[in-house]
Amino acid sequence: MENSEETINFSCPNCGSSTFKTTTKPQSIEDLNGLVCNDCGHAINGEDIKQMAVQIAKDEIKKSLRGLLR
């Protein structure tokens, strides 16, 4: 069975950077909690994760609707 991974870009809500300090590769959404932005030092919290999840959902819905309307 083939292992497929999907990459989701996570941006710092404070500065927009996508580079975070971590000792291991996040394996789940819970692993994002507490990551620290390399550029501004912002620590990712549960509200940041929730807001990013909502934005990803909105983007996917828009993408799906565009495909239906073609």
Secondary structure, DSSP 8 states (H G I E B T S, - for coil): ------------TTT----EE-SS---SGGGGTT-EETTT--B--HHHHHHHHHHHHHHHHHHHHHHHT-
